[in-house]
Amino acid sequence: MAAEKPLSGKRDERARKKQIKRLVEAFEIFSKRDPEGFRNIAPKLLRQGIWQTRGSDPFLLTQVDNWLEREWKFHHFSEVLPKGDQCYNLNLSSGKGINPRQFKGEKKSWLLNIELRFTEKWERWDASTKDQFIILGMIASAPEGVSQGQLIDRLALASDSAEELKEASNTIRAAKIALARLAIKAGIKGGVFASAEGHGRLRQYRFSDEGMREPTARWLSFHPASVLLPSSPSSSSTSLTLSPDVWKKR
């Protein structure tokens, strides 16, 4: 009897794959016979599927919303899905605060430099400094990085037209250049960011070194200006943490 279990498991797996194939065919047939009906139900099904698979992942849900609203014109859905176990949940509040002086070398110099750049009296910061803080905080908080669209939305920059998207991209580029100079000043050759990948709102930004990213995220999370950053799902009561049935667009 013990030898039959693997065989049964293989049969179950084949049956499961066949069922999935048939379901894909069913949706394809339905979309062709009733295009408008399929168009009406597909977004809800997609949102429910993403929520069921990834759970409360607010930035991925925002990515899906952006794709359903406008990015489908320019990108395939496969470009929206995160690679591997990538997750956009920004849980900056975990762990303990850190003192830059506890570190050595480039890491200490970098943290001291951002400490000088981002003073505690953040209410008096100019717009460019606030942009830099938000951009650095969002990129540092996500190991796999964040998209340009996420940064644009958080910075409240318009990007519906090609001209607006270009202007928003230039704003982000200027902030990243300022942060790169701060890193060079700290003795970090090449800065702290990896080369960006992708185009438009789906362009991805991330840290090049995990060892530099984690303490940066921890330091930023305990800064008074962390209120400018997206809330973690555990501390948020917004609709982004709810099921798709009550999922409201931002």
N, C-alpha and C positions, 0 to 999 in steps of 0.2 A: 504493500500500500504506500509506503514511504516513497518508493521510486516513481509513483504515478503523479505525485504533487507537482513536480516541475512541468510535466506534460500538460496538466490541467492549467497551470499558470500560463504556459505558452498559448494554449487555446484561448484563454480569457483575454490575453493581450492581443491576439489576432482579431478576436471578436470586437474588442474595444477600438482598435484601429479601423476596422471595417465600418463600425458604427459612425465614427468620426468622419470617415470619407463619405458615407451616405448623407450625413447631416450637411456637410459642405456642399454636396451636390443638390440637396433639397433647397438650401438657401440660394444657390445659384439659379435653380429653376424658378423659385419664387420671385427672385429679383427681376427675372426676365419677363415673367407673366404678369406681375403687378409691380412695376418699378416704383410708382408713387407710394404704394403701401410699404414696400421694403425700405424706401427712403425714410419713411416716418418712424419705423420701429428699429432700424439698424443702430442709430446713435444710442438709444437707451440700452439696447442689448450689449453694445460695445462698452459703455460705461459700467454696466453691471458686471460684465466679464472681467474688466480691469480691476474693479473694486474687490471682486471675489478672489482674484488671483493675488493682488498686491496688498490688499487691505487699505488702511488709511494712509495713503501716500499722496499728500496734497499737491506736490509739484508735478508728479506724473499725471494726476487727474487734470491739472491745469494744462499740461502738455496735450492731453487727449482732447480737452475742450477747444484749445487753440487749433488743433488739427481739424476737428469737426467743423469749426466755424470758418476757417480760411486756409489753413496750411495744406489741406487736401488738394488744393489747386496746384501746389508746387512740389509736394513731397509724398512719397509712399508711406503707408502707416508703419512699415518696418523701420523707418528712420526715426520714429517717435519713441518706439519701445526701448527701454534701457537695456544695456548689454549685461548679460550674466545676472548677478544679484544686485545690480545697481539699484539704489533706492534714494529718492529725493527727500525723504523725511528729514527735516532739519531739527535735530534734537541737541541744540547747543547748550542746554542747561544742565546736562549730565556732567558728573565729575566735579572736581574742585578747582577753584581759582588758582592761578599760577603767578609766581613772581619771576619776571624776566631775569633777575639777578641770580637766580638759582641755576641758570644755564651757562654754557661756555661757548666760545667761538662764534660762528656765524649766526647760530640760533639766538644766542643772547643779544648780539648786536642787532639782529632783525627785530626782536621783540622790544628792545629799548627804543629803536627807531619808530616803530608804530605807536609806542607809548607816548613819544614826543609829538608825533603827528596827530594822534587822536586824544586830545586832552579830555578830562572828565567834564568840563563845561561844554558839552556837545551842543547845547541849545544856541550857542554863539557861533557855531561852525558856519562857514559859507556853504553854498550848494555843492560845490565841487568836492569839498571834504566829506560831506554827508554821502555823496555818490560813491566816493572811494571806500568809505566804511561799509556801506551796504554791499558793494561789489566784492570786496575782500571777504566780508563775513559770509556771504552766500556761497562763494567758491570754496572757502576754507571749510565750511560745514558739510560739504558733500564730497566724499572720497572720489567719486567718479565724475565730479564736476557738475555744473549747471549750464543750461542753455541760455543763449542770448535773449530768447523770448522771456524766460523767467526773470532775468535781470531787468529787461525793458518794462515788464509789468510791475515789478516791485518799485522801480524808479518812477513809475507813472509817466512813462514816455509814450507818446503816440507812435504807432507803427503800422497804421492801416494802409497807407500809400507807400510807394517806393521811395518817395522823397522823405517821408517821415521816418521810415525804417533806416535810411541812410543817416539821417540826423541823429537818431537814437544810437546807431552803431558808432558814430563818431564820438558821442558822449561817453560811451563805455570804453572806447579805445583811448580817449584822453585820460580817463581815470586809471586805466591799466598802465599807461605809460608813466603816470605819476607814481604809481605803486612800484613799477619796475625800477624807477630811479631811486626809490627809497630802499629797495633791495640791494641795488648796486652800491649804494652808500654804505650799506651794512656789510659789504664785502662778498655778496652772493653773485657770482658771475652768471649772467643769463637770467637773473631774476628768480622769482619763486613760482611762476606759472609755466605750465607746459605749453607747447604750441597749440593754438586753437584749431579745432577741426569742424568741418561743416560750413554751411552757408545760411545767411538770413537769420530768422528767429531760432533755427535749430543748431546754430553754431555753438559748439561746446567749449567751455572754459574749465580748467581744473589746475590743481597744484601739481608741480612736477615731482615733489618729494613729500611722501607721507609723513616722514619724521619732522618736516617743517610745518605741514598742514595742521596736524593734530594740536600742537601747543598754540598755534595761531588761533584756531577755532576756540580753544578753551579760554585764551586770554580775552578774545572779543566777546565771548558769551557772558563774561562777568563785568563788561564795561557798561556804564549807565546807558550808553547809546544803543545797547542791544535791543531796545524797544523798537528800533528802526528795522530790525531783521524779522523775517517770518517766524511766527510762533511755532513751537513744536506741537505735534498733534496731541500729545498727552496733556498739554496745558491750554489747549484751545477748545472753545465750545462752538466754533463756527461750523457751518454746514459742510466744510471740507472733511470733517471727521465722521460725518453721517453716511448712511447707506445711500446708494444712487437714487432711491425713491424720493428722497428729500434733498437731493443734491442740487444746490442752487448755483447758478453761474455767478462768478465774481464780476 
